[in-house]
């Protein structure tokens, strides 16, 4: 087993194992992401329904965490296909919003 420090690196490595002929394209990862986000929303719906006391199927916070992780992995795979450094662009966008709104909270930027 080989471990990686970042999700981006691990996704690249596993993508090579998963799809050695490089058949999976950005459209695949975008639609996969859409499906996973739908699963996140379905779990949130069930949690909310339980919170307000409406009958229906139940789920757990742990299940929500698993679905969020699936969505995050799909998002990283999509970013990798386009060569996007998610950590860098997230920090830049987060900080720009903090600046715009006059907030003190910022993320550390790699190239700052």
Steps between C-alpha positions, in 0.01 A plus 500: 500500500624848412374805688501862383507832686228669297168394356606638162806272485305196617226563245757527219663174604174311540366638172795337322420167671126535439517617139837402349372559146392856597140457382343704782467865403381818673139431401514169687637666815254790477199269478644279774532810719138591430388155610704515819372848590149363449581225751624763749175691460293184544672424831449862616131470409467186711683658794277808480186289474603314815580829677153639434327172588368393161482124428731354238828317458781594736873556465798613707752783517765237426323417174490870415877515558553209262292666229681833546830314466378336177401842361834651600690219326291546184562875510874439533494256206324761286749769602789266418367448148517877444829552686340710773673528837190487722684603817651808334184620328294432813730710716499780243119499470445469877735791568346717228157451657639581847662815361181604321294458815762648734558177692828420674488125436731389218660181373874478460589515132782279374656771281445791742 
